[in-house]
């Protein structure tokens, strides 16, 4: 048997060059006891927490593979709920940075998250049109609410009532009663998608933002507050005016009462606030108190409104009434009686517009007790900006307090290069060049440039050359960070640049159908005595098509040129005579590279294929289907026939050019990969993507076995297919408004399998025990019983205790789904064991939850099984008695805690009054002393 080729695995080492992803939303988080200083932003699959004062990253909440789509901090400020593109939700602790809870329920990206005012429940909305309410304390799903016909855009809890409001792209706003879990009202007054919602005026007003420039305002009246039950539905609430732009016919408010007998609120449109933006609302939000309202569209302007409180409204009304009376007196008319009302524009006043430096993707507000408003903006171009706005000023003006930019480029990185010592990384985009230290990942130089397309380090690593879209070659000095020289190299874009193997010059290829040869030279600098580096144009090769890529062979005898006509032409370097033509690609070759020994050339094309050719005769050795989209970059690993390719399908792949095998896929980027660079020693790969991130991959010492890699790939595919399967159906449950919160995943299947294995072991052990007793009886003496090694590992526990241990290990959020997958043949054993456990009084809450769920889903089979009648009777007795005991303990503890609370409050009050009395006495003494001194002077 021949030796197998050994490959080494490349692992992700770091993600850098990213301030914030534009996919999710930015939120203020409380950290180290401070509010309004730290901001959490999505960063691909991670969440970064930035200190806006110092501009530093203080915490990274590490994700798995999926991109972050939504963030929501808990009311106590200790946790952050993070929604992902695959529909999962993870709750992180901001103190430890660890993910404590994972919820799996949605089939598509999470688009909205909201905690209730106590932080005990979390509601999520998704692109799959479902709304799910989760119990954060019990770490489980409560129920799923179905009703929307398109993606859910916003979800809001009402603090006082157990109600939920949801909006969607299906133009509907739905009201849900969470006690009965049904939709009792649907607002259909919008003609286009409802993109955002906010509650103001102590939850008595609802504001909705749609695809036009209107913010519609709705009055909410709770049914208990309505004095006259026969009052017509259409009547507007008192104190509200339709004095805004309201279309009476076209935009009529229709309300579909699906359950008119259980009406809880009245919701009627009172008017509109006009935005200045003409496009759709992207984000609409308020601060925590509902005093400030802000919104933005697809442009760079944030519009800020102030909402008057009830006291302020009353004051304004009194003022207006006085004016009306005065006017009436002057005109000798009768005094107006209660006809004065505030218009909507007076109640919700425009404060100012904040213009950001780029398009706004999301924002968050926080109002300090002093009245200063802090606004964080997440921009499209990888920037986070913080603004301060003093609302008490005569003319409030927003001041930019800080801007986090240093960590990345404003636009996509189009070219990367490694220095010869493997330490420095060059990345260049449309506006700047950045030099990064590979080990610390810190940006050590930023230089302004034109739109960069290709780059390299000059031998010696003191200068860099960049080829631009305008056809220029720009030479930069790294020590000073300055532009040394700009050469007009081509009439079109410089698509490719390659260093000659003798390191004396470079070759460039451009869109002007030319290949130009340049030599380095030292020229006298006018400003200083020393000579500086420059480049001299020595030769030109004119071709018939645009040049897309150029590469030298290692011995500098051949030059490969990729053309727009889908061919690669090989020329002799010395005479520029034609040698070979490589044709076979259906679309242009975008990238290529020649191996270190000059025997192979690999070409990557827009037709998604990579072809490997021999350089001696130009024969195609193999064509490989490499990516699901265009192959953007290709480079050989130094001193080997292994090469890497990067594609628009967001993947980076490693290949063996001798065996024509796919070795490894590096997954991490979420959008198109534009370019990559390999370090000269082959230990590092750096890649740049449209998701604005730069990723570093490191070669480990761990060997990679292809068979194992294929097996892991097959397992991953199977797990994906399991998640996409139809969800199990609960007997007797119709596909109505509500459903189970969880979904079938590979974890729930594994949990069910573990329970099944534990029950099987329990059955086997019980059978063995029976046999053992019979043997002992026959022998008339005690025979040693062989303990199962699994039970011994758990500390010689009984088989029934082992089943309980396995059961307790199932995650709370996956319990229902695991029991749903469990076949009925295991249920009778489980019910008998539950009876035993509950009788002992262990884990009452968990067991009752599982027991009730099993009874619900297998009701028909359990009740028709005569063997289980006695078990159910026993369960009924034991469960009721144990649950009442547990309730008594909880009640006693609650009473004790409330007593302690009252004691502490009483003590605090006494201390407070004692302090106040002492201060009063002190003031009295001082006043008397002062009076005595004044009398003495007189």
Protein Blocks (a to p, Z undefined) as FASTA:
>chain_A
ZZdddddddddfbdehiabdcklccddddeehiahkaccddehjbccdddfknopafbdc
ddfkbccfbdcddfklpaccdddfkopacdddfklopafbdcdfbfbdcfbdcddfkopa
ccdddfkopacdddfklopafbdcdfbfbdcfbdcddfkbccdddddfkopacdddfklo
pafbdcfkbfbdcfbdcdeehhiaccdddfbfbdcddddddfklpmblmbcfklccehia
ckbccdfklmcccdddfblmlcfbdcddfbdcddfbfbdcfbdcddfkopaccdddfbfb
dcddddddfklmmmmmmmmmmmmmmmmmmnopacdehkaccdfklmmccfbdcddfbdcf
bdcddddfkopacdddddfkopacdddddfkbmbdcdddfbdcfklpcfbdcfbdcddfk
omaccdddfkbccdddfklopafbdcdddddfbdcddehilaccdddfkopacdddfklo
pafbdcdfbfbdcfbdcddfklpaccdddfkopacdddddddddfkbmbdcdddddfbdc
ddfbdcfbdcddfklmaccdddfkopacdddfklopafbdcehifbdcfbdcddfkopac
cdddfkopacdddfklopafbacdfbfcdcfbdcddehiabdcdddfkopacdddfklop
afbdcdfbfbdcfbdcddfklpaccdddfkopacdddddfbdcdfklmmmmmmmmmmmmm
mmmpccdddehiacdfbdcfbdcdfklmmmmmmmmmmmmmmmmmmmmmmmmmmmmmmnop
acdddddfklmmnopaafklmmmmmmmmpcfklmmmmmmmpcfklmmmmmmmmmmmmmno
paklmmmmmmmmmmmmmmmmmmmmmklmmmmmmmmmmmmmmmmmmmmmmmmmmmmmmmmm
mmmmmmmmmmmmmmmmmmmmmmmmmmmmmmmmmmmmZZ
